[in-house]
């Protein structure tokens, strides 16, 4: 630990300062009454373009991204750069989808994707499936934020083994839990601002300073190419090859389709003031993608700098690179940026997961007559439980395993696409067909993931998301994103199931929405009327 | 009751451009030509970010409610 004192001091001071802001946030733009779910969770739903930009950005571009994407490039090369096309296509893809979700949610007072499914398809069962999918997919995502913090702590030499060494991580999450409990979405919205400024500064310095020290971009790409040429692995390299292009494209598309199905992304979008705020953000959010592309290349800088990850934890390459390259005080700033970068999304995710539980499980099945205050309380407590669960998760298992779980999360959240995203445009599907499709897609996804091995991490099953088409009997070495195949199966079964259900005249649920509900905007009396849940 | 506004607009078709182009690896999966030492694979995909921002901004400006009155 001795060589890292300056880093630890700077990290601690910044971390505590920003957490303090989280507590202050409780008083910022404070409504008369925080004791309702809408107020606690969605911050009263009146965030304008700037706050939404920081909030959604802070939500989607997480500490994990900043640590894991460069680690992917460090390990496999070009294939890891999929994160860039993924974050380019996601915004035009959801541009017209999210405004419809905003409108229908504001007309009907919906907070979660499962709420929407409940109203649209009149099926509590389908809504329950969507809610459980959301919670299960979000849990490992929260845990991964801790992987980001843990990588930083390891690099500073204050984490690794034994109970005492886990203490800093536990303290970090106690702080997180305390301030989200106290001030809901206001806390992450306010510190997202600080987090972004810190990360921008660190990255700008990193991409100018580090290449200059290493001898320029030519040298960096050259050394990366040499490294990949020397490894026996067939699918690494600074360019894609014939076998992993399909994987690259389907993973980018599949991840983009999945992103806004995550309950925490929906939370950020619903908190915006009106439809134009969402549209404007969809055009401004890619500014983060540029940052992400530059961050990704830190993986190659690490190769050029001869970085060795700590132990087998590939996620430590970026922190170690900073440690080697930057003066101690600035490395401390960089580490604080990563640590704080973990808190924002973790807070939003735990709020969103808690909300799914409260609205779609607690109120639907456990206490049908819950008051607003009861709901807000259950939500707060669940959000705590979710965070404690995430901490236990990370302390109990190998970090590599949590990354595999995150992959599974992406595959399963994608299976809610027919009900949620397609459901926003058409009511053609029968609820029975959608349930059958969900089961088929989920089953297919699990079988495919189970059959993916990864010799590098020594995992026989669940070793990644690239499925070899040869295993389906096709004569090719090409791989494809498992979630994408599962989604196709899901869609086919949903269509067939719908046709069968119609042919058998199975009773369908009642659609509680009208076409006009999907285009209502701020100022529409229907929107205003149902936006007052804070005072009921 | 206000008018039932629609989201339909021919401008929306433009959104397909930044969705389809980044998914065509034959456009960018090459080393040459390099730009500032970056292989084509990296700088062109970063340029697609600008394509995405440009297109969505244009569609937003042309379809926002403040401007378009039926």
Boltz contact constraints between the chains, C-beta under 6 A:
constraints:
  - contact:
      token1: [A, 84]
      token2: [B, 45]
      max_distance: 6.0
  - contact:
      token1: [A, 85]
      token2: [B, 22]
      max_distance: 6.0
  - contact:
      token1: [A, 88]
      token2: [B, 22]
      max_distance: 6.0
  - contact:
      token1: [A, 88]
      token2: [B, 48]
      max_distance: 6.0
  - contact:
      token1: [A, 88]
      token2: [B, 49]
      max_distance: 6.0
  - contact:
      token1: [A, 88]
      token2: [B, 52]
      max_distance: 6.0
  - contact:
      token1: [A, 89]
      token2: [B, 19]
      max_distance: 6.0
  - contact:
      token1: [A, 89]
      token2: [B, 22]
      max_distance: 6.0
  - contact:
      token1: [A, 91]
      token2: [B, 56]
      max_distance: 6.0
  - contact:
      token1: [A, 92]
      token2: [B, 15]
      max_distance: 6.0
  - contact:
      token1: [A, 92]
      token2: [B, 18]
      max_distance: 6.0
  - contact:
      token1: [A, 92]
      token2: [B, 19]
      max_distance: 6.0
  - contact:
      token1: [A, 92]
      token2: [B, 56]
      max_distance: 6.0
  - contact:
      token1: [A, 93]
      token2: [B, 19]
      max_distance: 6.0
  - contact:
      token1: [A, 95]
      token2: [B, 15]
      max_distance: 6.0
  - contact:
      token1: [A, 216]
      token2: [B, 37]
      max_distance: 6.0
  - contact:
      token1: [A, 217]
      token2: [B, 37]
      max_distance: 6.0
  - contact:
      token1: [A, 217]
      token2: [B, 38]
      max_distance: 6.0
  - contact:
      token1: [A, 218]
      token2: [B, 37]
      max_distance: 6.0
  - contact:
      token1: [A, 221]
      token2: [B, 39]
      max_distance: 6.0
  - contact:
      token1: [A, 239]
      token2: [B, 29]
      max_distance: 6.0
  - contact:
      token1: [A, 239]
      token2: [B, 41]
      max_distance: 6.0
  - contact:
      token1: [A, 240]
      token2: [B, 25]
      max_distance: 6.0
  - contact:
      token1: [A, 240]
      token2: [B, 29]
      max_distance: 6.0
  - contact:
      token1: [A, 245]
      token2: [B, 25]
      max_distance: 6.0
  - contact:
      token1: [A, 249]
      token2: [B, 23]
      max_distance: 6.0
  - contact:
      token1: [A, 276]
      token2: [B, 64]
      max_distance: 6.0
  - contact:
      token1: [A, 276]
      token2: [B, 65]
      max_distance: 6.0
  - contact:
      token1: [A, 279]
      token2: [B, 60]
      max_distance: 6.0
  - contact:
      token1: [A, 280]
      token2: [B, 60]
      max_distance: 6.0
  - contact:
      token1: [A, 282]
      token2: [B, 56]
      max_distance: 6.0
  - contact:
      token1: [A, 283]
      token2: [B, 56]
      max_distance: 6.0
  - contact:
      token1: [A, 283]
      token2: [B, 57]
      max_distance: 6.0
  - contact:
      token1: [A, 283]
      token2: [B, 60]
      max_distance: 6.0
  - contact:
      token1: [A, 286]
      token2: [B, 49]
      max_distance: 6.0
  - contact:
      token1: [A, 286]
      token2: [B, 52]
      max_distance: 6.0
  - contact:
      token1: [A, 286]
      token2: [B, 53]
      max_distance: 6.0
  - contact:
      token1: [A, 289]
      token2: [B, 49]
      max_distance: 6.0
  - contact:
      token1: [A, 290]
      token2: [B, 49]
      max_distance: 6.0
  - contact:
      token1: [A, 293]
      token2: [B, 46]
      max_distance: 6.0
  - contact:
      token1: [A, 516]
      token2: [B, 4]
      max_distance: 6.0
  - contact:
      token1: [A, 519]
      token2: [B, 5]
      max_distance: 6.0
  - contact:
      token1: [A, 519]
      token2: [B, 7]
      max_distance: 6.0
  - contact:
      token1: [A, 521]
      token2: [B, 65]
      max_distance: 6.0
  - contact:
      token1: [A, 524]
      token2: [B, 2]
      max_distance: 6.0
